[in-house]
C-alpha cells in the first residue's frame, strides 16, 4: 500500500486525498458506498459535483488553512448529511488536500427535532395566549359593563388557561419520563389491581359518554417489574383515549394475557390490550401516533382537551419498562392498543 493509501486507510471516516491537479490520489474503503469503486486516479470533478465541496477543497489548497462544508446525498431511504473537513497535507513526496466525510445525519435529525419541538410548543401556547389577551382587552373595554358577555368570556378564558396548564403539565411529565428512560424500575407491580383501579377512576368519564367496559382480567395477581405511577399513567391515557375517541356509546375492551412466551419479547411477558369499537384510524397515521404533537384530527383533539403529547409519554414509559406497544386499527373497525411488558 502506498503512503497515500496508508494515510486514508487510517481515518475512521470516508476519506479522499486530492492532488494539486485535482486528481484523487487515494480513497479508503468507506468511500465506496458514497462514490463507487475505482475512483483513485480520476479527476475530482467527475466524482464530486457539489460546488460547496469543490470550493472547500480548492480553498484549502490555496490558503493551506482548514476548510469545513457539508456534503448532501441520499442513501435510498433518507437524506444523508456529511460534514466535510478539508486539511492541507504537505509531506516529503506527498502534497495534497485530505477531505474527510463524517456522517452527521443523526445530529442534523436531533437538531431538526429540537427545532420542531420548540416550534410546536410555541404554536400550542400562542393560540390560548392570544385568546386570553383578546378577551382581557375586551373585558377592560367594550364588555366592561356587560355581565352576560363577561361571564361568557371568563368561561372561555378558564378553558384556555386550563389548556395551557395541561400542556405545561404534559411537557414536564415528558421531560421527567425521558430523564428516567435508561433507569429500569425495580419494584413489582400487580397489573390486575392497577388496571381495575385505573378503570374505576375513569368510570365517571365513561358514564358521561355512555361507554360500557368489556373486562377480561385474571382473578389472581399478575406481577411485573415496573413503576406503578408511570404504568397507571400509560393505561389511564389509553383508556381515556378509547373513551373519548371511540365515540358516544362505544364499548371499551380491557384485557390481560399471560404471562406467556411468544408475545413479542424474548422471554415471558404479559400483554394488556385496550380496544374500542369506534371509527378506527387510517393505517397511514399509525406509525406517527407516538410522535410529539402529532394528531390524526387536530381540531377534534383540541376540543377534547388533548395536548398531542399523551402517546409520546406512553412510548417513553414503555421503553423504560423494556416493553413494546402495538397499534392495530382500520377505518370502521375500531382500535386496539396492546402494551407488552416483560415479567422479569
HUZIVEN-V110251 format. One record per pair of residues at least 4 apart in sequence whose C-alpha atoms are under 8 Angstrom apart, sorted by the first residue. I is the first residue (numbers start at 1). J is the second residue. Records with the same first field share a line. If there is no record, write none. Layout:
BEGIN
I->J / J
END
This chain:
BEGIN
1->5 / 6
2->6
3->7
4->8 / 17 / 25 / 26 / 94
5->9 / 26 / 27 / 28
6->10
7->11
8->15 / 16 / 17 / 26 / 27 / 28
9->27 / 28 / 29
11->15
13->30 / 100 / 101 / 102
14->27 / 28 / 29 / 30 / 31 / 100 / 101 / 102
15->27 / 28 / 30 / 31 / 98 / 99 / 100 / 101
16->24 / 25 / 26 / 27 / 28 / 31 / 98 / 99 / 100
17->24 / 25 / 26 / 27 / 96 / 97 / 98 / 99
18->22 / 23 / 24 / 25 / 26 / 44 / 96 / 97 / 98 / 99
19->23 / 24 / 25 / 95 / 96 / 97
20->61 / 95 / 96 / 97
22->43 / 44 / 45
23->40 / 41 / 42 / 43 / 44
24->39 / 40 / 41 / 42 / 43 / 44
25->40 / 41
26->40 / 41
27->31 / 39 / 40
28->32
30->34
31->35 / 36
32->36 / 37
35->39 / 47 / 48
39->47
42->46 / 47
43->47
44->48
45->49 / 54
48->53 / 54
49->54
50->54 / 71
51->55
52->56 / 69 / 70 / 71
53->57 / 69 / 70 / 71 / 84
54->58
55->59
56->60 / 67 / 68 / 69 / 86
57->61 / 67 / 86 / 97 / 99
58->62
59->63 / 64 / 65 / 67
60->64 / 65 / 66 / 67 / 86 / 87 / 88 / 97
61->65 / 88 / 96 / 97
64->87 / 88
65->87 / 88
66->85 / 86 / 87 / 88
67->85 / 86 / 87
68->83 / 84 / 85 / 86
69->83 / 84 / 85
70->81 / 82 / 83 / 84
71->81 / 82 / 83 / 84 / 101
72->79 / 80 / 81 / 82
73->79 / 80 / 81
74->78 / 79 / 80
75->79 / 80
79->105
80->103 / 104 / 105
81->103 / 104 / 105 / 108
82->101 / 102 / 103 / 104 / 105
83->100 / 101 / 102 / 103 / 104
84->99 / 100 / 101 / 102
85->99 / 100 / 101
86->97 / 98 / 99 / 100
87->97 / 98 / 99
88->95 / 96 / 97 / 98
89->94 / 95 / 96 / 97 / 98
90->94 / 95 / 96
91->95
104->108
105->109
106->110
107->111
108->112
109->113
110->114
111->115
112->116
113->117
114->118
115->119
116->120
117->121 / 292
118->122
119->123
120->124 / 293
121->125
122->126
123->127
124->128
125->129 / 164
126->130
127->131
128->132 / 160 / 161 / 163 / 164
129->133 / 160
130->134
131->135 / 157 / 160
132->136 / 157 / 160 / 161
133->137
134->138
135->139 / 153 / 157
136->140
137->141
138->142 / 143 / 144
139->143 / 144 / 150 / 153
140->144
142->146
143->147 / 149 / 150
144->150
146->150
147->151
148->152
149->153
150->154
151->155
152->156
153->157
154->158
155->159
156->160
157->161
158->162
159->163
160->164
161->165
162->166
163->167 / 305 / 307
164->168
165->169
166->170 / 307
167->171 / 307
168->172
169->173
170->174 / 307 / 309 / 310
171->175 / 309
172->176
173->177 / 313
174->178 / 309 / 312 / 313
175->179
176->180
177->181 / 313 / 316 / 317
178->316
180->320
181->316 / 317 / 319 / 320
182->320
183->320
184->226 / 320 / 321 / 322
185->225 / 226 / 227 / 320 / 321
186->225 / 226 / 227
187->225 / 226 / 227
188->223 / 224 / 225 / 226 / 227
189->194 / 223 / 224 / 225 / 226 / 227 / 228
190->194 / 221 / 222 / 223 / 224
191->195 / 221 / 222 / 223 / 224
192->196 / 217 / 218 / 220 / 221 / 222 / 256
193->197 / 221
194->198 / 228 / 232
195->199 / 232 / 235
196->200
197->201
198->202 / 232 / 235 / 236
199->203 / 236 / 239
202->206 / 236 / 240
203->207
204->208
205->209 / 243
206->210 / 211 / 212 / 243
207->211 / 212
209->243 / 244 / 247 / 248 / 249
210->248 / 249 / 250
211->243 / 248 / 249 / 250 / 251 / 252
212->249 / 250 / 251 / 252
213->251 / 252 / 253 / 254
214->251 / 252 / 253 / 254
215->253 / 254 / 255
216->253 / 254 / 255 / 256
217->254 / 255 / 256
218->222 / 256
222->259
223->343
224->341 / 342 / 343 / 344
225->321 / 342 / 343 / 344
226->231 / 321
227->231
228->232
229->233
230->234 / 317
231->235 / 317
232->236
233->237 / 314
234->238 / 313 / 314 / 317
235->239
236->240
237->241 / 310 / 311 / 314
238->242 / 274 / 337
239->243 / 252 / 274
240->244
241->245 / 246
242->246 / 252 / 274 / 275 / 276
243->247 / 250 / 252 / 276
244->248 / 304
245->278
246->250 / 251 / 252 / 276 / 277 / 278 / 279 / 280 / 334
247->278 / 279
250->276 / 277 / 278
251->276 / 277 / 278
252->274 / 275 / 276 / 277
253->273 / 274 / 275 / 276
254->272 / 273 / 274 / 275
255->272 / 273 / 274
256->270 / 271 / 272 / 273
257->270 / 271 / 272
258->269 / 270 / 271
259->268 / 269 / 270 / 271 / 343
260->268 / 269 / 270
261->265 / 266 / 267 / 268 / 269
262->266 / 267 / 268 / 269
263->268 / 269 / 270 / 271 / 340
264->324 / 340
265->269 / 323 / 324 / 340 / 342
267->342
268->342 / 343 / 344
269->340 / 341 / 342 / 343
270->340 / 341 / 342 / 343
271->338 / 339 / 340 / 341
272->338 / 339 / 340
273->336 / 337 / 338 / 339
274->336 / 337 / 338
275->334 / 335 / 336 / 337
276->334 / 335 / 336
277->333 / 334 / 335
278->332 / 333 / 334 / 335
279->331 / 332 / 333 / 334
280->329 / 330 / 331 / 332 / 333 / 334 / 335
281->285 / 286 / 296 / 329 / 330 / 331 / 334 / 335
282->286 / 329 / 330 / 331
283->287 / 329 / 330
285->289 / 296
286->327 / 329
288->294
289->294 / 295 / 296 / 311 / 312
290->294 / 309 / 311 / 312 / 314 / 315
291->309 / 311 / 312
292->308 / 309 / 311 / 312
293->307 / 308 / 309
294->308 / 309
295->301 / 308
297->301
298->302
299->303
300->304
301->305 / 306 / 307 / 308
302->306 / 307
306->310
309->313
310->314
311->315
312->316
313->317
314->318
315->319 / 325
316->320
317->321
318->322 / 323 / 324 / 325 / 339 / 341
319->323 / 324
321->341 / 342
322->341 / 342
323->339 / 340 / 341 / 342
324->339 / 340 / 341
325->337 / 338 / 339 / 340
326->337 / 338 / 339
327->335 / 336 / 337 / 338
328->335 / 336 / 337
329->333 / 334 / 335 / 336
330->334 / 335
END
